[in-house]
């Protein structure tokens, strides 16, 4: 006799990377269980509602419970429910990321980059954001300085007032400074504010987000570093807990905390700490004009110094000559384009500031020991 499949409703949004990662974890458990039927409507968190729940023919529910009304409806049901958000606490079991450990990962990474000043950008009224701020502030008690800003949970890009406030805060920060942003969504907006203020990232402000939403992280310039919070494991553990509850296990823990899995380092935090504002301004000029011919005279003139003075200050700040620094950035950009895009090698050379495809190949072979094609294919030997 074939065992009847358990019908499991999933009230988790797909508009955020963390939600999609939770769904992936749930799906992973379901694939290995074989007797689950997943019911899911792909919507945003604000669209998740629990209308007519009494008529639902489901055996269990996994939900990001984001308001009291939804919590009360779910809590009144006579079926097992697991929460994967933690905004409303009560008797429903919770599986959640470790916000304190997430803040610790972010602080450790920024400190390893050489920063002694720290700041936090969060969302007012969100308990997970407030927990991350509280832990980061505690970690940074002995730091040179610590600052924070909490804004309403809205899309800054469509709210001029909030974005202007963000820009003012960016201007006010004593630099260089390492900034943790409560989520990748806010990280993209924060980097836009830095760009609008002409601030060099990551030399003057290094930025790290949370959730490692790959799409969002690569929307920003430079790409956003992010803490891998562990949301996929949250989904898996929530599914395992719900499965136990559906077979009558009454020993389930009220709260299960999942640790983060590390930091995905990208361009927003991986670089030199630069105290010299003239050098930072020069680095920003280099990054903006990387695909074109750049001379030391152009950069020095842009920052208002003589060529010799700028070169000396640049080397003192970065331990590289201007030429070495430009070459490193061009190699990094070419490598990224080769591995992340389908651009032709000639197009990669042009966009990275190399004169032509042959010169790109010469530089790669000399400095990396591989041809551009081998880098694209992930090869370590001759083809």
Buried (B, 14 or more C-beta within 10 A) or exposed (E): EEEEBBBBBBBBBBEBBBBBBBBEBBBBBBEEBEEBEBBBEEBEBEEBBBEEBEEBEBBBBBBBBBBEEBBEBBBEBEBBBBBBBBBBEEEBBBBBBBBBBBBBBBBEBBBEBEBBBBBBBBBEEBBBBBBBBBBBBEBBEEBEEBBBBBBEBEEBEEBEEBBEBBBEBBEEBEBBBBBBBBBBBBBBBBBBBBBBBEBBBBBBBBBBBBBBBBEBBBBBBBBBBBBBBBBBBBBBBBBBBBBBBBEEEEEBEEEBBBBBBEBBBBBBBBBBBBEBBBBBBBBBBBBBBBBEEBEBEBBBBBBEBEBEEBBEBBBEBBEBEBEEBBBBBBBBBBBBBBEEEEBEBBEBBBBBBBEEBEEBBEBBEEEBEBBBEBBBEEEEEEE
